[in-house]
Amino acid sequence: MHANDNTPTLVSLNDAARMTSLSRTMVNRYRAEGRFPSAIPLGDRRIAFIKSEVTGWIQARIDAVRTERAAA
């Protein structure tokens, strides 16, 4: 990807699970509950996630823990 290319990077379900340290099952459960970024359908049996949304989700979890610790 070029520095001025704004095309989102897609990551697979396996990659999203690795990035978050969650199992595929938990990623799918969180998706079903609306607690994880939406998947982008790529084909009949293939989905992907926008990498920046997954990293944003991770950062939000980190921020929530830090806020809770600071309030304690």
C-alpha positions as protocol buffer text, in pm:
chain_id: "A"
residue {
  index: 1
  type: MET
  ca { x: 0 y: 0 z: 0 }
}
residue {
  index: 2
  type: HIS
  ca { x: 133 y: 343 z: -91 }
}
residue {
  index: 3
  type: ALA
  ca { x: 154 y: 620 z: 168 }
}
residue {
  index: 4
  type: ASN
  ca { x: -121 y: 822 z: -3 }
}
residue {
  index: 5
  type: ASP
  ca { x: -345 y: 521 z: -73 }
}
residue {
  index: 6
  type: ASN
  ca { x: -659 y: 540 z: 141 }
}
residue {
  index: 7
  type: THR
  ca { x: -782 y: 192 z: 51 }
}
residue {
  index: 8
  type: PRO
  ca { x: -875 y: 6 z: 370 }
}
residue {
  index: 9
  type: THR
  ca { x: -679 y: -308 z: 450 }
}
residue {
  index: 10
  type: LEU
  ca { x: -890 y: -618 z: 501 }
}
residue {
  index: 11
  type: VAL
  ca { x: -804 y: -899 z: 741 }
}
residue {
  index: 12
  type: SER
  ca { x: -950 y: -1247 z: 758 }
}
residue {
  index: 13
  type: LEU
  ca { x: -1146 y: -1391 z: 1047 }
}
residue {
  index: 14
  type: ASN
  ca { x: -836 y: -1586 z: 1147 }
}
residue {
  index: 15
  type: ASP
  ca { x: -626 y: -1268 z: 1140 }
}
residue {
  index: 16
  type: ALA
  ca { x: -885 y: -1076 z: 1344 }
}
residue {
  index: 17
  type: ALA
  ca { x: -886 y: -1357 z: 1600 }
}
residue {
  index: 18
  type: ARG
  ca { x: -505 y: -1349 z: 1619 }
}
residue {
  index: 19
  type: MET
  ca { x: -499 y: -970 z: 1647 }
}
residue {
  index: 20
  type: THR
  ca { x: -742 y: -974 z: 1939 }
}
residue {
  index: 21
  type: SER
  ca { x: -625 y: -1296 z: 2106 }
}
residue {
  index: 22
  type: LEU
  ca { x: -983 y: -1420 z: 2082 }
}
residue {
  index: 23
  type: SER
  ca { x: -1095 y: -1748 z: 1931 }
}
residue {
  index: 24
  type: ARG
  ca { x: -1287 y: -1747 z: 1605 }
}
residue {
  index: 25
  type: THR
  ca { x: -1591 y: -1858 z: 1806 }
}
residue {
  index: 26
  type: MET
  ca { x: -1565 y: -1556 z: 2038 }
}
residue {
  index: 27
  type: VAL
  ca { x: -1518 y: -1316 z: 1748 }
}
residue {
  index: 28
  type: ASN
  ca { x: -1833 y: -1458 z: 1588 }
}
residue {
  index: 29
  type: ARG
  ca { x: -2022 y: -1442 z: 1917 }
}
residue {
  index: 30
  type: TYR
  ca { x: -1921 y: -1078 z: 1970 }
}
residue {
  index: 31
  type: ARG
  ca { x: -2023 y: -1002 z: 1610 }
}
residue {
  index: 32
  type: ALA
  ca { x: -2366 y: -1159 z: 1668 }
}
residue {
  index: 33
  type: GLU
  ca { x: -2405 y: -950 z: 1984 }
}
residue {
  index: 34
  type: GLY
  ca { x: -2299 y: -630 z: 1806 }
}
residue {
  index: 35
  type: ARG
  ca { x: -1986 y: -605 z: 2020 }
}
residue {
  index: 36
  type: PHE
  ca { x: -1731 y: -639 z: 1738 }
}
residue {
  index: 37
  type: PRO
  ca { x: -1681 y: -458 z: 1407 }
}
residue {
  index: 38
  type: SER
  ca { x: -1902 y: -573 z: 1122 }
}
residue {
  index: 39
  type: ALA
  ca { x: -1766 y: -817 z: 868 }
}
residue {
  index: 40
  type: ILE
  ca { x: -1742 y: -740 z: 499 }
}
residue {
  index: 41
  type: PRO
  ca { x: -1882 y: -1026 z: 287 }
}
residue {
  index: 42
  type: LEU
  ca { x: -1639 y: -1122 z: 11 }
}
residue {
  index: 43
  type: GLY
  ca { x: -1814 y: -1426 z: -129 }
}
residue {
  index: 44
  type: ASP
  ca { x: -2055 y: -1702 z: -42 }
}
residue {
  index: 45
  type: ARG
  ca { x: -1845 y: -1830 z: 248 }
}
residue {
  index: 46
  type: ARG
  ca { x: -1576 y: -1566 z: 293 }
}
residue {
  index: 47
  type: ILE
  ca { x: -1572 y: -1256 z: 515 }
}
residue {
  index: 48
  type: ALA
  ca { x: -1311 y: -1004 z: 614 }
}
residue {
  index: 49
  type: PHE
  ca { x: -1278 y: -716 z: 857 }
}
residue {
  index: 50
  type: ILE
  ca { x: -1143 y: -367 z: 806 }
}
residue {
  index: 51
  type: LYS
  ca { x: -810 y: -376 z: 987 }
}
residue {
  index: 52
  type: SER
  ca { x: -839 y: -21 z: 1124 }
}
residue {
  index: 53
  type: GLU
  ca { x: -1178 y: -108 z: 1279 }
}
residue {
  index: 54
  type: VAL
  ca { x: -1031 y: -413 z: 1450 }
}
residue {
  index: 55
  type: THR
  ca { x: -734 y: -214 z: 1582 }
}
residue {
  index: 56
  type: GLY
  ca { x: -978 y: 56 z: 1697 }
}
residue {
  index: 57
  type: TRP
  ca { x: -1180 y: -209 z: 1882 }
}
residue {
  index: 58
  type: ILE
  ca { x: -861 y: -332 z: 2050 }
}
residue {
  index: 59
  type: GLN
  ca { x: -763 y: 24 z: 2148 }
}
residue {
  index: 60
  type: ALA
  ca { x: -1111 y: 85 z: 2291 }
}
residue {
  index: 61
  type: ARG
  ca { x: -1070 y: -222 z: 2516 }
}
residue {
  index: 62
  type: ILE
  ca { x: -730 y: -94 z: 2633 }
}
residue {
  index: 63
  type: ASP
  ca { x: -869 y: 255 z: 2698 }
}
residue {
  index: 64
  type: ALA
  ca { x: -1162 y: 112 z: 2897 }
}
residue {
  index: 65
  type: VAL
  ca { x: -928 y: -83 z: 3125 }
}
residue {
  index: 66
  type: ARG
  ca { x: -705 y: 220 z: 3178 }
}
residue {
  index: 67
  type: THR
  ca { x: -1006 y: 438 z: 3259 }
}
residue {
  index: 68
  type: GLU
  ca { x: -1136 y: 183 z: 3511 }
}
residue {
  index: 69
  type: ARG
  ca { x: -793 y: 162 z: 3678 }
}
residue {
  index: 70
  type: ALA
  ca { x: -762 y: 540 z: 3696 }
}
residue {
  index: 71
  type: ALA
  ca { x: -1107 y: 568 z: 3858 }
}
residue {
  index: 72
  type: ALA
  ca { x: -1024 y: 308 z: 4124 }
}
